[in-house]
Amino acid sequence: MGDADGAEPSSKRLRDGDASGLQFTVRKAVAGTAAESFVETIFESASVADLAKRFAEKEGCQPAQITIVSRGVPLKADAALLPLCEKEGRETPVPVVYIVRKPKPEEVSSGPAPAGTASTPAVAAAAAAIPTGTGSSSSSGAAAGPPASAAKAPDKGRRVVLMLRHGQCCHEGEHDSLKELTSHGHKQAEESARYISSLFQAGKLPAKRALLHSTSRRASETAAKLPAHLENLDTWNADLLRETDPTNNPFRAEEVFNRLFASSEDEETFTLIVVA
């Protein structure tokens, strides 16, 4: 007979160190930091939803707030875990990352929801933080329209990501990193920097801000126009935008995503300008 309230039967609740079940090396995606990994063992007939329940118990949240990712791919709640483990090989634990999404108002008021989500981490963690429009370099050098006002955003736990495309560049360089901006591209970048500055001055973006650009020359030259128009602009390490293969480095992709898009509850609201 099963345990009460939909809990797993006692005979199936395998835990760390039990070699008879499916084993996973687990890491939680934590805003701005790399969490320590741990091993979780679960019964062979378990689904992704069963694993999400385990993590929800650990976090004290609802299973619907948990998104589980393996090698860059979000796992569907109704998917069985055994095929994943067999594909990876049963000799070693399968690496997974889980993300805890903030609860929606209806989830708080209506009680527990079905376990797992089918959305990607980007949708799960950042959908509410991105305004309806963003600035980008175009033929006129300015964005098509201003983003929705961020003045009503809460003071904590929200991040606005503003994507800015590099200006026009030459395509004759031997390597991608050597492609520099054309004279028109420099004009685009300058006009875009002025436009972004006007958004801050109008209070349409959170005043605290940071800049992240790729290591390519065209992005660096575009980003270089911003500090002249934006005071107190913190610059993040460009290595965050370095391409990676999640199949070979399963934790890095999730850590970088979390660093960019996930914000902690006590983090001050701010704008992250990404130039790529």
Residue pairs with C-beta under 8 A, 6 or more apart in sequence:
1 9
2 8
2 9
3 9
3 10
8 43
8 50
8 53
12 43
12 45
12 46
13 43
14 20
14 21
14 41
14 42
14 43
15 40
15 41
16 38
16 39
16 40
16 41
17 39
17 41
18 41
19 41
21 41
21 42
21 43
21 44
21 46
22 41
22 42
22 43
22 44
22 46
22 81
22 82
22 85
22 94
23 39
23 40
23 41
23 85
23 92
23 93
23 94
24 39
24 40
24 41
24 42
24 51
24 93
24 94
24 95
24 96
25 37
25 38
25 39
25 93
25 94
25 95
25 96
26 37
26 38
26 39
26 40
26 55
26 96
26 97
26 98
27 34
27 35
27 36
27 37
27 38
27 95
27 96
27 97
27 98
27 251
27 254
28 35
28 55
28 59
28 97
28 98
28 99
28 100
29 35
29 97
29 98
29 99
29 100
29 121
29 254
29 255
29 257
29 258
29 262
30 258
30 262
30 264
31 258
31 259
31 262
31 263
31 264
31 267
32 258
32 259
32 264
32 267
34 251
34 255
37 251
39 93
40 51
40 54
42 50
42 51
42 54
42 81
43 50
44 82
45 80
45 82
46 80
46 81
46 82
47 77
47 78
47 79
47 80
47 81
48 68
48 75
48 76
48 77
48 78
48 79
48 80
48 81
48 115
48 116
49 63
49 77
49 78
49 114
49 115
49 116
50 81
50 115
51 68
51 81
51 96
52 63
52 66
52 68
52 77
52 98
52 115
52 116
53 63
53 115
55 63
55 66
55 68
55 98
55 100
56 62
56 63
56 65
56 66
56 115
59 65
59 66
59 100
61 100
61 103
62 103
62 107
62 112
62 113
63 112
63 113
63 114
63 115
63 116
64 107
64 112
64 113
64 114
64 115
64 116
64 117
65 100
65 101
65 102
65 103
65 107
66 98
66 99
66 100
66 101
66 115
66 116
66 117
67 74
67 98
67 99
67 101
67 116
67 117
67 119
67 121
67 124
67 125
68 74
68 75
68 96
68 97
68 98
68 116
69 75
69 96
69 97
69 98
69 99
69 121
69 254
70 84
70 94
70 95
70 96
70 97
70 250
71 95
71 246
71 247
71 250
72 246
72 247
72 250
72 253
72 254
73 246
74 117
74 118
74 119
74 120
74 121
75 84
75 96
75 116
76 116
76 118
77 114
77 115
77 116
77 117
77 118
78 116
84 94
85 94
88 94
95 250
95 251
96 250
97 250
97 251
97 254
97 255
99 121
99 124
99 125
99 254
99 258
99 262
101 117
101 124
101 125
102 128
102 157
102 265
107 113
117 124
121 254
121 257
121 258
121 261
122 257
122 261
125 257
125 258
125 261
125 262
126 159
126 161
126 261
126 262
128 158
129 158
129 159
129 160
129 161
129 261
129 263
130 160
130 161
131 147
131 148
131 150
131 160
131 162
131 205
132 147
132 148
133 143
133 144
133 145
133 146
133 147
133 148
134 143
134 147
134 161
134 162
134 163
134 164
135 142
135 143
135 162
135 164
135 192
135 195
135 196
135 199
136 143
136 163
136 164
136 165
136 192
137 164
137 165
137 166
137 167
137 168
137 185
137 188
137 189
137 192
137 222
138 144
138 165
138 188
139 188
140 188
140 191
141 167
141 187
141 188
141 189
141 190
141 191
141 192
141 195
142 191
142 192
142 195
143 192
143 195
146 199
146 202
146 204
147 160
147 162
147 199
147 204
147 205
148 204
149 203
149 204
150 158
150 160
150 204
150 205
150 206
150 269
150 271
151 203
151 204
153 160
153 206
153 269
154 269
155 268
155 269
156 265
156 266
156 267
156 268
156 269
157 263
157 264
157 265
157 266
157 267
157 269
158 206
158 263
158 269
159 261
159 262
159 263
159 267
159 269
159 270
159 271
159 272
160 205
160 206
160 269
160 270
160 271
160 272
161 260
161 261
161 271
161 272
161 274
162 196
162 205
162 271
162 272
162 273
162 274
163 274
163 276
164 192
164 196
164 222
164 223
164 273
164 274
164 275
164 276
165 275
165 276
166 181
166 185
166 189
166 216
166 218
166 219
166 221
166 222
166 275
166 276
167 181
167 182
167 184
167 185
167 186
167 187
167 188
167 189
167 192
167 218
167 221
167 222
168 181
168 182
168 184
168 185
168 188
169 179
169 180
169 181
169 182
169 185
169 217
169 218
170 179
170 180
170 182
171 179
172 179
173 179
173 180
176 216
177 215
177 216
177 217
178 217
179 216
179 217
179 218
180 217
180 218
180 221
181 189
181 218
181 221
181 222
185 218
185 221
185 222
186 221
186 225
188 222
189 221
189 222
189 224
189 225
190 225
192 222
192 225
193 225
193 226
193 228
193 229
193 230
194 229
196 226
196 229
196 230
196 273
197 229
197 230
199 205
200 207
200 209
200 230
200 271
205 271
206 269
206 270
206 271
208 232
208 268
208 269
208 270
208 271
209 230
209 232
209 233
209 234
209 270
209 271
209 272
209 273
210 233
210 234
210 235
210 236
210 270
210 271
210 272
210 273
211 223
211 226
211 227
211 233
211 234
211 235
211 236
211 272
211 273
211 275
212 235
212 236
212 238
212 240
212 241
212 260
212 272
212 273
212 274
212 275
213 219
213 220
213 222
213 223
213 238
213 241
213 274
213 275
213 276
214 220
214 238
214 241
214 275
214 276
215 238
215 239
215 241
215 242
216 276
219 275
219 276
222 275
223 275
226 233
226 273
226 275
227 233
233 273
236 272
240 256
240 259
240 260
241 274
241 276
244 252
244 253
244 256
246 252
246 253
246 254
260 272
260 274
